[in-house]
Amino acid sequence: MLLSKEQYKKFLWPVLVGLILWSCTPLRPVALTTSAWQMFAIFVATIVGCITQPLPIGAVSIIGFVAATLTRVIDIDTAVAGFGNSSIWLIAMAFFISRGFIKTGLGKRIALNFVSLFGKRTLRLAYSIIGVDLVLAPATPSNTARAGGVVYPIIKSLADAFHSSPNDESRKDIGAFLMFAEFHGDTITSAMFLTAMAGNPLAQAFASDANINISWITWFLAALLPGIVSLIVIPFFIYKIYPPKIKETPNAKQWADKRLKDMGTFSLPEKMMSIIFILALISWMTSSLTGIDATLTAFIALALLLLTGVLNWQDVLQETGGVEYANLVLCFSYDGHPIK
């Protein structure tokens, strides 16, 4: 549900106060630096936002955090210094973003469109399902959530449509093959993007300790060729060693089209989610040119999802996966020393 006009009106005072104080930077006390005064302006604006409450206090604080880092008043590493490595928060923010795919139904719509376009043969159907996983991987840092929350329901429904049950020999008709193919495809896509699996930023943090800088785009380019080759070869290999009895799936398109019709037209929250996701991808890919840190991009994306009402603060609080991951890594010790 998107934000109401009343909620947007409540942003007026914090924005106005922040802009007025920011414009007074030349008049600041001599003892204060420019950055200190600008941080003061953002801080006061955030406090005013906590008073007017266009969003819950936690969401307002996230927006204030984004404003401080986006304007370069403070860099991202310093901003998260009290809470661990910035890579940890990259994945934590990506967990929150991934909830938008499930909540809006965008992930399901993408999956059904893939099935409708490419699902006339069983092998092509497997490729289309893995294609969904590939599209969602950059912003879904939990391969379990991606495969279990979005892809698995599609596979189960398809198997049911062809009367393929996991409880008897009919599983070999099509269901077992699709599940086996997705299991391996999900493992491959998890390695292709820095934000596709919770363990990837941990590897990035270890590399950073060894003075090796791995950015989002560096990881992607290194994994692109082996990933694409694997995604092409592995499903075909599985098709040969564990072939499904049903080779043709002409009903898959009709099945997907019916469910797309039931979903209705492309909703406004889905459109918002799509735009924000694309902007985040572009920012991650061009970070070396724009200088916008990958973690900051994830924070910006979350702030936009909150500002547009695609996600509410309760959605963020319910996404325990990101918080649990952050806590796990913060407690993890490397060579006897906590990761910092």
Phi and psi in degrees as GROMACS dihedral restraints (atoms count N, CA, C in turn):
[ dihedral_restraints ]
;  ai    aj    ak    al  type     phi  dphi    fc
    3     4     5     6     1   -76.9    20    10
    4     5     6     7     1   162.8    20    10
    6     7     8     9     1   -67.7    20    10
    7     8     9    10     1   150.4    20    10
    9    10    11    12     1   -85.0    20    10
   10    11    12    13     1   167.4    20    10
   12    13    14    15     1   -62.4    20    10
   13    14    15    16     1   -36.2    20    10
   15    16    17    18     1   -62.5    20    10
   16    17    18    19     1   -38.9    20    10
   18    19    20    21     1   -65.9    20    10
   19    20    21    22     1   -42.5    20    10
   21    22    23    24     1   -65.5    20    10
   22    23    24    25     1   -35.0    20    10
   24    25    26    27     1   -63.2    20    10
   25    26    27    28     1   -32.4    20    10
   27    28    29    30     1   -70.0    20    10
   28    29    30    31     1   -13.2    20    10
   30    31    32    33     1   -78.7    20    10
   31    32    33    34     1   -15.5    20    10
   33    34    35    36     1   -58.9    20    10
   34    35    36    37     1   -49.3    20    10
   36    37    38    39     1   -65.2    20    10
   37    38    39    40     1   -48.4    20    10
   39    40    41    42     1   -62.3    20    10
   40    41    42    43     1   -37.8    20    10
   42    43    44    45     1   -66.7    20    10
   43    44    45    46     1   -44.3    20    10
   45    46    47    48     1   -63.3    20    10
   46    47    48    49     1   -46.8    20    10
   48    49    50    51     1   -62.0    20    10
   49    50    51    52     1   -43.5    20    10
   51    52    53    54     1   -62.3    20    10
   52    53    54    55     1   -43.1    20    10
   54    55    56    57     1   -67.4    20    10
   55    56    57    58     1   -39.8    20    10
   57    58    59    60     1   -63.4    20    10
   58    59    60    61     1   -48.1    20    10
   60    61    62    63     1   -64.5    20    10
   61    62    63    64     1   -39.5    20    10
   63    64    65    66     1   -62.0    20    10
   64    65    66    67     1   -41.7    20    10
   66    67    68    69     1   -68.4    20    10
   67    68    69    70     1   -16.7    20    10
   69    70    71    72     1   -88.2    20    10
   70    71    72    73     1    10.1    20    10
   72    73    74    75     1   -52.7    20    10
   73    74    75    76     1   -43.1    20    10
   75    76    77    78     1   -63.1    20    10
   76    77    78    79     1   -19.5    20    10
   78    79    80    81     1   -97.8    20    10
   79    80    81    82     1     6.9    20    10
   81    82    83    84     1   -63.7    20    10
   82    83    84    85     1   158.0    20    10
   84    85    86    87     1   -58.9    20    10
   85    86    87    88     1   145.9    20    10
   87    88    89    90     1   -59.7    20    10
   88    89    90    91     1   -32.8    20    10
   90    91    92    93     1   -71.2    20    10
   91    92    93    94     1   -15.3    20    10
   93    94    95    96     1   -98.3    20    10
   94    95    96    97     1   137.7    20    10
   96    97    98    99     1   -77.5    20    10
   97    98    99   100     1   167.1    20    10
   99   100   101   102     1   -59.7    20    10
  100   101   102   103     1   -44.6    20    10
  102   103   104   105     1   -63.6    20    10
  103   104   105   106     1   -39.0    20    10
  105   106   107   108     1   -63.3    20    10
  106   107   108   109     1   -43.9    20    10
  108   109   110   111     1   -66.3    20    10
  109   110   111   112     1   -40.9    20    10
  111   112   113   114     1   -65.8    20    10
  112   113   114   115     1   -37.0    20    10
  114   115   116   117     1   -64.8    20    10
  115   116   117   118     1   -37.6    20    10
  117   118   119   120     1   -60.9    20    10
  118   119   120   121     1   -42.1    20    10
  120   121   122   123     1   -62.4    20    10
  121   122   123   124     1   -44.7    20    10
  123   124   125   126     1   -67.4    20    10
  124   125   126   127     1   -38.5    20    10
  126   127   128   129     1   -63.4    20    10
  127   128   129   130     1   -46.8    20    10
  129   130   131   132     1   -64.3    20    10
  130   131   132   133     1   -41.6    20    10
  132   133   134   135     1   -61.3    20    10
  133   134   135   136     1   -38.9    20    10
  135   136   137   138     1   -65.7    20    10
  136   137   138   139     1   -41.5    20    10
  138   139   140   141     1   -62.6    20    10
  139   140   141   142     1   -42.7    20    10
  141   142   143   144     1   -62.1    20    10
  142   143   144   145     1   -38.9    20    10
  144   145   146   147     1   -63.9    20    10
  145   146   147   148     1   -36.0    20    10
  147   148   149   150     1   -68.1    20    10
  148   149   150   151     1   -25.6    20    10
  150   151   152   153     1   -80.9    20    10
  151   152   153   154     1   -48.7    20    10
  153   154   155   156     1   -73.5    20    10
  154   155   156   157     1   -28.0    20    10
  156   157   158   159     1    51.7    20    10
  157   158   159   160     1    62.9    20    10
  159   160   161   162     1   -66.6    20    10
  160   161   162   163     1   -26.1    20    10
  162   163   164   165     1  -138.0    20    10
  163   164   165   166     1   165.0    20    10
  165   166   167   168     1   -56.2    20    10
  166   167   168   169     1   157.3    20    10
  168   169   170   171     1   -55.6    20    10
  169   170   171   172     1   -40.5    20    10
  171   172   173   174     1   -60.3    20    10
  172   173   174   175     1   -42.9    20    10
  174   175   176   177     1   -66.9    20    10
  175   176   177   178     1   -40.5    20    10
  177   178   179   180     1   -61.7    20    10
  178   179   180   181     1   -39.7    20    10
  180   181   182   183     1   -64.9    20    10
  181   182   183   184     1   -39.4    20    10
  183   184   185   186     1   -60.6    20    10
  184   185   186   187     1   -43.4    20    10
  186   187   188   189     1   -65.0    20    10
  187   188   189   190     1   -40.4    20    10
  189   190   191   192     1   -63.6    20    10
  190   191   192   193     1   -40.0    20    10
  192   193   194   195     1   -60.1    20    10
  193   194   195   196     1   -46.1    20    10
  195   196   197   198     1   -62.4    20    10
  196   197   198   199     1   -42.2    20    10
  198   199   200   201     1   -60.8    20    10
  199   200   201   202     1   -41.1    20    10
  201   202   203   204     1   -67.6    20    10
  202   203   204   205     1   -39.3    20    10
  204   205   206   207     1   -82.0    20    10
  205   206   207   208     1   -35.3    20    10
  207   208   209   210     1   -68.0    20    10
  208   209   210   211     1   -35.3    20    10
  210   211   212   213     1   -82.2    20    10
  211   212   213   214     1     1.3    20    10
  213   214   215   216     1    63.4    20    10
  214   215   216   217     1    23.6    20    10
  216   217   218   219     1   -65.3    20    10
  217   218   219   220     1   -33.3    20    10
  219   220   221   222     1  -143.8    20    10
  220   221   222   223     1   143.2    20    10
  222   223   224   225     1   -83.1    20    10
  223   224   225   226     1   160.6    20    10
  225   226   227   228     1   -63.2    20    10
  226   227   228   229     1   -38.2    20    10
  228   229   230   231     1   -64.2    20    10
  229   230   231   232     1   -40.2    20    10
  231   232   233   234     1   -69.1    20    10
  232   233   234   235     1   -38.2    20    10
  234   235   236   237     1   -62.7    20    10
  235   236   237   238     1   -35.7    20    10
  237   238   239   240     1  -103.1    20    10
  238   239   240   241     1     9.2    20    10
  240   241   242   243     1   -57.2    20    10
  241   242   243   244     1   -33.0    20    10
  243   244   245   246     1   -78.7    20    10
  244   245   246   247     1    -5.8    20    10
  246   247   248   249     1  -126.4    20    10
  247   248   249   250     1    12.4    20    10
  249   250   251   252     1   110.2    20    10
  250   251   252   253     1  -172.8    20    10
  252   253   254   255     1   -66.1    20    10
  253   254   255   256     1   145.0    20    10
  255   256   257   258     1   -63.3    20    10
  256   257   258   259     1   -28.4    20    10
  258   259   260   261     1   -63.5    20    10
  259   260   261   262     1   -33.5    20    10
  261   262   263   264     1   -61.5    20    10
  262   263   264   265     1   -43.1    20    10
  264   265   266   267     1   -78.3    20    10
  265   266   267   268     1   -21.1    20    10
  267   268   269   270     1   -59.3    20    10
  268   269   270   271     1   -48.7    20    10
  270   271   272   273     1   -73.5    20    10
  271   272   273   274     1   -34.6    20    10
  273   274   275   276     1   -63.4    20    10
  274   275   276   277     1   -43.8    20    10
  276   277   278   279     1   -65.9    20    10
  277   278   279   280     1   -36.8    20    10
  279   280   281   282     1   -65.3    20    10
  280   281   282   283     1   -33.5    20    10
  282   283   284   285     1   -58.3    20    10
  283   284   285   286     1   -44.6    20    10
  285   286   287   288     1   -66.3    20    10
  286   287   288   289     1   -40.4    20    10
  288   289   290   291     1   -62.6    20    10
  289   290   291   292     1   -39.9    20    10
  291   292   293   294     1   -61.9    20    10
  292   293   294   295     1   -28.5    20    10
  294   295   296   297     1   -61.0    20    10
  295   296   297   298     1   -29.6    20    10
  297   298   299   300     1   -62.3    20    10
  298   299   300   301     1   -35.3    20    10
  300   301   302   303     1   -63.1    20    10
  301   302   303   304     1   -40.4    20    10
  303   304   305   306     1   -77.5    20    10
  304   305   306   307     1   -43.4    20    10
  306   307   308   309     1   -63.9    20    10
  307   308   309   310     1   -44.4    20    10
  309   310   311   312     1   -77.6    20    10
  310   311   312   313     1   -18.2    20    10
  312   313   314   315     1    86.1    20    10
  313   314   315   316     1     4.0    20    10
  315   316   317   318     1   -62.8    20    10
  316   317   318   319     1   -40.3    20    10
  318   319   320   321     1   -60.5    20    10
  319   320   321   322     1   -43.2    20    10
  321   322   323   324     1   -64.8    20    10
  322   323   324   325     1   -40.7    20    10
  324   325   326   327     1   -64.4    20    10
  325   326   327   328     1   -41.4    20    10
  327   328   329   330     1   -60.9    20    10
  328   329   330   331     1   -44.1    20    10
  330   331   332   333     1   -61.6    20    10
  331   332   333   334     1   -46.1    20    10
  333   334   335   336     1   -65.8    20    10
  334   335   336   337     1   -35.9    20    10
  336   337   338   339     1   -66.2    20    10
  337   338   339   340     1   -39.5    20    10
  339   340   341   342     1   -61.0    20    10
  340   341   342   343     1   -46.0    20    10
  342   343   344   345     1   -62.9    20    10
  343   344   345   346     1   -41.6    20    10
  345   346   347   348     1   -63.7    20    10
  346   347   348   349     1   -37.5    20    10
  348   349   350   351     1   -81.0    20    10
  349   350   351   352     1   -36.9    20    10
  351   352   353   354     1  -122.1    20    10
  352   353   354   355     1     8.4    20    10
  354   355   356   357     1   -98.2    20    10
  355   356   357   358     1    29.2    20    10
  357   358   359   360     1   -80.2    20    10
  358   359   360   361     1   -22.7    20    10
  360   361   362   363     1  -122.7    20    10
  361   362   363   364     1   152.2    20    10
  363   364   365   366     1   -61.8    20    10
  364   365   366   367     1   -41.6    20    10
  366   367   368   369     1   -65.0    20    10
  367   368   369   370     1   -43.2    20    10
  369   370   371   372     1   -64.9    20    10
  370   371   372   373     1   -33.1    20    10
  372   373   374   375     1   -63.9    20    10
  373   374   375   376     1   -41.1    20    10
  375   376   377   378     1   -63.8    20    10
  376   377   378   379     1   -42.4    20    10
  378   379   380   381     1   -63.1    20    10
  379   380   381   382     1   -38.6    20    10
  381   382   383   384     1   -66.7    20    10
  382   383   384   385     1   -38.5    20    10
  384   385   386   387     1   -65.8    20    10
  385   386   387   388     1   -42.7    20    10
  387   388   389   390     1   -67.5    20    10
  388   389   390   391     1   -31.9    20    10
  390   391   392   393     1   -61.6    20    10
  391   392   393   394     1   -38.2    20    10
  393   394   395   396     1   -60.5    20    10
  394   395   396   397     1   -45.8    20    10
  396   397   398   399     1   -58.9    20    10
  397   398   399   400     1   -41.4    20    10
  399   400   401   402     1   -63.8    20    10
  400   401   402   403     1   -42.7    20    10
  402   403   404   405     1   -66.5    20    10
  403   404   405   406     1   -39.0    20    10
  405   406   407   408     1   -81.9    20    10
  406   407   408   409     1   -20.6    20    10
  408   409   410   411     1   -55.4    20    10
  409   410   411   412     1   -42.3    20    10
  411   412   413   414     1   -59.3    20    10
  412   413   414   415     1   -28.4    20    10
  414   415   416   417     1  -116.6    20    10
  415   416   417   418     1    15.6    20    10
  417   418   419   420     1  -128.3    20    10
  418   419   420   421     1    90.0    20    10
  420   421   422   423     1   -76.7    20    10
  421   422   423   424     1     4.7    20    10
  423   424   425   426     1  -116.1    20    10
  424   425   426   427     1   109.9    20    10
  426   427   428   429     1   -65.5    20    10
  427   428   429   430     1   -26.9    20    10
  429   430   431   432     1   -67.4    20    10
  430   431   432   433     1   -45.0    20    10
  432   433   434   435     1   -65.9    20    10
  433   434   435   436     1   -39.2    20    10
  435   436   437   438     1   -65.4    20    10
  436   437   438   439     1   -50.8    20    10
  438   439   440   441     1   -73.8    20    10
  439   440   441   442     1   -41.6    20    10
  441   442   443   444     1   -80.8    20    10
  442   443   444   445     1   -36.0    20    10
  444   445   446   447     1   -85.8    20    10
  445   446   447   448     1   -30.0    20    10
  447   448   449   450     1  -114.1    20    10
  448   449   450   451     1   -52.8    20    10
  450   451   452   453     1   -79.7    20    10
  451   452   453   454     1   -42.2    20    10
  453   454   455   456     1   -57.7    20    10
  454   455   456   457     1   -45.3    20    10
  456   457   458   459     1   -58.1    20    10
  457   458   459   460     1   -34.0    20    10
  459   460   461   462     1   -68.2    20    10
  460   461   462   463     1   -45.5    20    10
  462   463   464   465     1   -61.9    20    10
  463   464   465   466     1   -43.8    20    10
  465   466   467   468     1   -62.9    20    10
  466   467   468   469     1   -43.2    20    10
  468   469   470   471     1   -65.5    20    10
  469   470   471   472     1   -39.8    20    10
  471   472   473   474     1   -63.6    20    10
  472   473   474   475     1   -44.7    20    10
  474   475   476   477     1   -61.8    20    10
  475   476   477   478     1   -41.1    20    10
  477   478   479   480     1   -63.7    20    10
  478   479   480   481     1   -37.4    20    10
  480   481   482   483     1   -63.9    20    10
  481   482   483   484     1   -28.2    20    10
  483   484   485   486     1  -102.9    20    10
  484   485   486   487     1    15.6    20    10
  486   487   488   489     1    56.2    20    10
  487   488   489   490     1    40.6    20    10
  489   490   491   492     1  -106.1    20    10
  490   491   492   493     1   108.9    20    10
  492   493   494   495     1  -106.0    20    10
  493   494   495   496     1   142.1    20    10
  495   496   497   498     1   -72.4    20    10
  496   497   498   499     1    -9.4    20    10
  498   499   500   501     1   -91.2    20    10
  499   500   501   502     1    -5.4    20    10
  501   502   503   504     1  -147.6    20    10
  502   503   504   505     1  -171.9    20    10
  504   505   506   507     1   -65.0    20    10
  505   506   507   508     1   -17.2    20    10
  507   508   509   510     1   -65.4    20    10
  508   509   510   511     1   -13.5    20    10
  510   511   512   513     1   -59.7    20    10
  511   512   513   514     1   -27.5    20    10
  513   514   515   516     1   -76.8    20    10
  514   515   516   517     1    -9.3    20    10
  516   517   518   519     1   -63.9    20    10
  517   518   519   520     1   -48.8    20    10
  519   520   521   522     1  -159.5    20    10
  520   521   522   523     1   -34.6    20    10
  522   523   524   525     1   -59.6    20    10
  523   524   525   526     1   -47.3    20    10
  525   526   527   528     1   -64.6    20    10
  526   527   528   529     1   -39.4    20    10
  528   529   530   531     1   -63.4    20    10
  529   530   531   532     1   -47.0    20    10
  531   532   533   534     1   -62.0    20    10
  532   533   534   535     1   -40.5    20    10
  534   535   536   537     1   -67.0    20    10
  535   536   537   538     1   -42.3    20    10
  537   538   539   540     1   -63.7    20    10
  538   539   540   541     1   -43.4    20    10
  540   541   542   543     1   -64.7    20    10
  541   542   543   544     1   -43.8    20    10
  543   544   545   546     1   -66.3    20    10
  544   545   546   547     1   -37.3    20    10
  546   547   548   549     1   -56.9    20    10
  547   548   549   550     1   -47.5    20    10
  549   550   551   552     1   -74.5    20    10
  550   551   552   553     1   -37.3    20    10
  552   553   554   555     1   -62.9    20    10
  553   554   555   556     1   -40.0    20    10
  555   556   557   558     1   -63.5    20    10
  556   557   558   559     1   -36.5    20    10
  558   559   560   561     1   -65.0    20    10
  559   560   561   562     1   -38.9    20    10
  561   562   563   564     1   -68.8    20    10
  562   563   564   565     1   -48.7    20    10
  564   565   566   567     1   -63.7    20    10
  565   566   567   568     1   -28.6    20    10
  567   568   569   570     1   -63.8    20    10
  568   569   570   571     1   -25.9    20    10
  570   571   572   573     1   -92.8    20    10
  571   572   573   574     1    -7.5    20    10
  573   574   575   576     1   -86.9    20    10
  574   575   576   577     1   -21.0    20    10
  576   577   578   579     1  -130.9    20    10
  577   578   579   580     1   143.6    20    10
  579   580   581   582     1   -59.8    20    10
  580   581   582   583     1   -32.7    20    10
  582   583   584   585     1  -100.5    20    10
  583   584   585   586     1    19.3    20    10
  585   586   587   588     1   -94.7    20    10
  586   587   588   589     1   -13.4    20    10
  588   589   590   591     1  -153.6    20    10
  589   590   591   592     1   144.3    20    10
  591   592   593   594     1   -60.5    20    10
  592   593   594   595     1   -29.8    20    10
  594   595   596   597     1   -76.5    20    10
  595   596   597   598     1   -18.7    20    10
  597   598   599   600     1   -64.0    20    10
  598   599   600   601     1   -47.7    20    10
  600   601   602   603     1   -63.2    20    10
  601   602   603   604     1   -25.9    20    10
  603   604   605   606     1   -66.0    20    10
  604   605   606   607     1   -41.0    20    10
  606   607   608   609     1   -64.0    20    10
  607   608   609   610     1   -38.6    20    10
  609   610   611   612     1   -62.0    20    10
  610   611   612   613     1   -40.1    20    10
  612   613   614   615     1   -65.1    20    10
  613   614   615   616     1   -40.7    20    10
  615   616   617   618     1   -63.3    20    10
  616   617   618   619     1   -41.0    20    10
  618   619   620   621     1   -63.6    20    10
  619   620   621   622     1   -38.9    20    10
  621   622   623   624     1   -63.0    20    10
  622   623   624   625     1   -36.0    20    10
  624   625   626   627     1   -63.4    20    10
  625   626   627   628     1   -25.1    20    10
  627   628   629   630     1   -97.0    20    10
  628   629   630   631     1    17.6    20    10
  630   631   632   633     1    62.4    20    10
  631   632   633   634     1    32.9    20    10
  633   634   635   636     1  -112.3    20    10
  634   635   636   637     1   115.2    20    10
  636   637   638   639     1   -92.1    20    10
  637   638   639   640     1   118.6    20    10
  639   640   641   642     1  -118.0    20    10
  640   641   642   643     1   109.9    20    10
  642   643   644   645     1   -88.1    20    10
  643   644   645   646     1   173.4    20    10
  645   646   647   648     1   -60.0    20    10
  646   647   648   649     1   -45.5    20    10
  648   649   650   651     1   -71.8    20    10
  649   650   651   652     1   -33.7    20    10
  651   652   653   654     1   -62.0    20    10
  652   653   654   655     1   -46.4    20    10
  654   655   656   657     1   -59.3    20    10
  655   656   657   658     1   -46.8    20    10
  657   658   659   660     1   -61.6    20    10
  658   659   660   661     1   -46.8    20    10
  660   661   662   663     1   -65.7    20    10
  661   662   663   664     1   -37.0    20    10
  663   664   665   666     1   -67.6    20    10
  664   665   666   667     1   -34.6    20    10
  666   667   668   669     1   -92.2    20    10
  667   668   669   670     1   -11.5    20    10
  669   670   671   672     1   -60.3    20    10
  670   671   672   673     1   -55.3    20    10
  672   673   674   675     1   -64.7    20    10
  673   674   675   676     1   -53.6    20    10
  675   676   677   678     1   -61.3    20    10
  676   677   678   679     1   -32.5    20    10
  678   679   680   681     1   -67.2    20    10
  679   680   681   682     1   -47.6    20    10
  681   682   683   684     1   -63.4    20    10
  682   683   684   685     1   -44.5    20    10
  684   685   686   687     1   -59.9    20    10
  685   686   687   688     1   -43.9    20    10
  687   688   689   690     1   -64.0    20    10
  688   689   690   691     1   -40.8    20    10
  690   691   692   693     1   -66.7    20    10
  691   692   693   694     1   -26.7    20    10
  693   694   695   696     1   -81.0    20    10
  694   695   696   697     1   -44.2    20    10
  696   697   698   699     1   -79.1    20    10
  697   698   699   700     1   -45.5    20    10
  699   700   701   702     1   -61.4    20    10
  700   701   702   703     1   -48.3    20    10
  702   703   704   705     1   -60.2    20    10
  703   704   705   706     1   -38.4    20    10
  705   706   707   708     1   -65.6    20    10
  706   707   708   709     1   -40.6    20    10
  708   709   710   711     1   -62.4    20    10
  709   710   711   712     1   -43.5    20    10
  711   712   713   714     1   -63.4    20    10
  712   713   714   715     1   -38.7    20    10
  714   715   716   717     1   -60.4    20    10
  715   716   717   718     1   -31.9    20    10
  717   718   719   720     1   -83.1    20    10
  718   719   720   721     1   -40.6    20    10
  720   721   722   723     1   -88.4    20    10
  721   722   723   724     1   -19.3    20    10
  723   724   725   726     1  -138.2    20    10
  724   725   726   727     1    61.4    20    10
  726   727   728   729     1   -68.3    20    10
  727   728   729   730     1   140.1    20    10
  729   730   731   732     1   -77.2    20    10
  730   731   732   733     1   151.6    20    10
  732   733   734   735     1   -72.5    20    10
  733   734   735   736     1   -33.2    20    10
  735   736   737   738     1   -90.3    20    10
  736   737   738   739     1   114.9    20    10
  738   739   740   741     1   -95.2    20    10
  739   740   741   742     1   -29.9    20    10
  741   742   743   744     1  -109.6    20    10
  742   743   744   745     1   138.8    20    10
  744   745   746   747     1  -131.7    20    10
  745   746   747   748     1    61.0    20    10
  747   748   749   750     1   -64.3    20    10
  748   749   750   751     1   -23.7    20    10
  750   751   752   753     1   -79.6    20    10
  751   752   753   754     1   -12.4    20    10
  753   754   755   756     1   -62.2    20    10
  754   755   756   757     1   -39.5    20    10
  756   757   758   759     1   -63.6    20    10
  757   758   759   760     1   -45.9    20    10
  759   760   761   762     1   -64.3    20    10
  760   761   762   763     1   -38.7    20    10
  762   763   764   765     1   -61.4    20    10
  763   764   765   766     1   -47.1    20    10
  765   766   767   768     1   -66.7    20    10
  766   767   768   769     1   -41.7    20    10
  768   769   770   771     1   -62.0    20    10
  769   770   771   772     1   -38.7    20    10
  771   772   773   774     1   -64.3    20    10
  772   773   774   775     1   -42.8    20    10
  774   775   776   777     1   -70.7    20    10
  775   776   777   778     1   -33.3    20    10
  777   778   779   780     1   -65.1    20    10
  778   779   780   781     1   -38.5    20    10
  780   781   782   783     1   -64.9    20    10
  781   782   783   784     1   -40.1    20    10
  783   784   785   786     1   -64.3    20    10
  784   785   786   787     1   -32.0    20    10
  786   787   788   789     1   -71.5    20    10
  787   788   789   790     1   -23.7    20    10
  789   790   791   792     1    85.5    20    10
  790   791   792   793     1  -167.4    20    10
  792   793   794   795     1   -73.4    20    10
  793   794   795   796     1   164.8    20    10
  795   796   797   798     1   -61.5    20    10
  796   797   798   799     1   111.9    20    10
  798   799   800   801     1   -76.3    20    10
  799   800   801   802     1   162.8    20    10
  801   802   803   804     1   -62.1    20    10
  802   803   804   805     1   -44.3    20    10
  804   805   806   807     1   -59.1    20    10
  805   806   807   808     1   -37.2    20    10
  807   808   809   810     1   -65.2    20    10
  808   809   810   811     1   -40.7    20    10
  810   811   812   813     1   -63.2    20    10
  811   812   813   814     1   -44.6    20    10
  813   814   815   816     1   -60.4    20    10
  814   815   816   817     1   -44.7    20    10
  816   817   818   819     1   -61.4    20    10
  817   818   819   820     1   -42.2    20    10
  819   820   821   822     1   -62.8    20    10
  820   821   822   823     1   -46.1    20    10
  822   823   824   825     1   -63.6    20    10
  823   824   825   826     1   -45.8    20    10
  825   826   827   828     1   -65.3    20    10
  826   827   828   829     1   -40.1    20    10
  828   829   830   831     1   -62.5    20    10
  829   830   831   832     1   -44.9    20    10
  831   832   833   834     1   -64.8    20    10
  832   833   834   835     1   -42.1    20    10
  834   835   836   837     1   -62.4    20    10
  835   836   837   838     1   -39.4    20    10
  837   838   839   840     1   -64.7    20    10
  838   839   840   841     1   -42.8    20    10
  840   841   842   843     1   -61.1    20    10
  841   842   843   844     1   -45.4    20    10
  843   844   845   846     1   -61.9    20    10
  844   845   846   847     1   -42.3    20    10
  846   847   848   849     1   -65.1    20    10
  847   848   849   850     1   -41.6    20    10
  849   850   851   852     1   -62.3    20    10
  850   851   852   853     1   -41.7    20    10
  852   853   854   855     1   -72.3    20    10
  853   854   855   856     1   -27.8    20    10
  855   856   857   858     1  -108.1    20    10
  856   857   858   859     1    18.0    20    10
  858   859   860   861     1   -59.4    20    10
  859   860   861   862     1   -32.4    20    10
  861   862   863   864     1   -68.8    20    10
  862   863   864   865     1   -23.9    20    10
  864   865   866   867     1   -90.7    20    10
  865   866   867   868     1   -42.3    20    10
  867   868   869   870     1   -84.9    20    10
  868   869   870   871     1   -22.7    20    10
  870   871   872   873     1    77.7    20    10
  871   872   873   874     1     8.3    20    10
  873   874   875   876     1   -86.0    20    10
  874   875   876   877     1   116.6    20    10
  876   877   878   879     1   -61.0    20    10
  877   878   879   880     1   147.4    20    10
  879   880   881   882     1   -60.4    20    10
  880   881   882   883     1   -38.2    20    10
  882   883   884   885     1   -66.9    20    10
  883   884   885   886     1   -40.3    20    10
  885   886   887   888     1   -63.0    20    10
  886   887   888   889     1   -39.0    20    10
  888   889   890   891     1   -58.1    20    10
  889   890   891   892     1   -43.2    20    10
  891   892   893   894     1   -64.6    20    10
  892   893   894   895     1   -40.1    20    10
  894   895   896   897     1   -64.0    20    10
  895   896   897   898     1   -41.9    20    10
  897   898   899   900     1   -61.7    20    10
  898   899   900   901     1   -44.8    20    10
  900   901   902   903     1   -60.1    20    10
  901   902   903   904     1   -43.8    20    10
  903   904   905   906     1   -63.0    20    10
  904   905   906   907     1   -43.3    20    10
  906   907   908   909     1   -60.0    20    10
  907   908   909   910     1   -41.2    20    10
  909   910   911   912     1   -65.7    20    10
  910   911   912   913     1   -38.5    20    10
  912   913   914   915     1   -64.7    20    10
  913   914   915   916     1   -35.9    20    10
  915   916   917   918     1   -73.3    20    10
  916   917   918   919     1   -40.8    20    10
  918   919   920   921     1   -67.3    20    10
  919   920   921   922     1   -34.0    20    10
  921   922   923   924     1   -86.0    20    10
  922   923   924   925     1   -10.6    20    10
  924   925   926   927     1    83.6    20    10
  925   926   927   928     1     6.2    20    10
  927   928   929   930     1   -61.4    20    10
  928   929   930   931     1   -41.4    20    10
  930   931   932   933     1  -117.4    20    10
  931   932   933   934     1   148.0    20    10
  933   934   935   936     1  -111.2    20    10
  934   935   936   937     1   172.2    20    10
  936   937   938   939     1   -64.7    20    10
  937   938   939   940     1   -28.6    20    10
  939   940   941   942     1   -65.8    20    10
  940   941   942   943     1   -35.6    20    10
  942   943   944   945     1   -61.4    20    10
  943   944   945   946     1   -41.4    20    10
  945   946   947   948     1   -65.0    20    10
  946   947   948   949     1   -44.4    20    10
  948   949   950   951     1   -65.2    20    10
  949   950   951   952     1   -31.6    20    10
  951   952   953   954     1   -79.5    20    10
  952   953   954   955     1   -15.6    20    10
  954   955   956   957     1   -82.9    20    10
  955   956   957   958     1    81.1    20    10
  957   958   959   960     1   -75.3    20    10
  958   959   960   961     1   -18.1    20    10
  960   961   962   963     1   -59.7    20    10
  961   962   963   964     1   -44.7    20    10
  963   964   965   966     1   -65.8    20    10
  964   965   966   967     1   -41.9    20    10
  966   967   968   969     1   -66.1    20    10
  967   968   969   970     1   -43.2    20    10
  969   970   971   972     1   -62.8    20    10
  970   971   972   973     1   -39.5    20    10
  972   973   974   975     1   -63.8    20    10
  973   974   975   976     1   -46.0    20    10
  975   976   977   978     1   -60.2    20    10
  976   977   978   979     1   -44.0    20    10
  978   979   980   981     1   -63.8    20    10
  979   980   981   982     1   -39.2    20    10
  981   982   983   984     1   -61.7    20    10
  982   983   984   985     1   -47.3    20    10
  984   985   986   987     1   -69.5    20    10
  985   986   987   988     1   -35.9    20    10
  987   988   989   990     1   -63.4    20    10
  988   989   990   991     1   -30.3    20    10
  990   991   992   993     1   -86.7    20    10
  991   992   993   994     1   -10.6    20    10
  993   994   995   996     1   -75.7    20    10
  994   995   996   997     1   142.9    20    10
  996   997   998   999     1  -119.4    20    10
  997   998   999  1000     1   135.3    20    10
  999  1000  1001  1002     1  -117.1    20    10
 1000  1001  1002  1003     1   119.0    20    10
 1002  1003  1004  1005     1    56.4    20    10
 1003  1004  1005  1006     1    31.3    20    10
 1005  1006  1007  1008     1    83.9    20    10
 1006  1007  1008  1009     1     1.2    20    10
 1008  1009  1010  1011     1  -122.6    20    10
 1009  1010  1011  1012     1   135.1    20    10
 1011  1012  1013  1014     1   -62.2    20    10
 1012  1013  1014  1015     1   147.8    20    10
 1014  1015  1016  1017     1   -68.9    20    10
 1015  1016  1017  1018     1   132.1    20    10
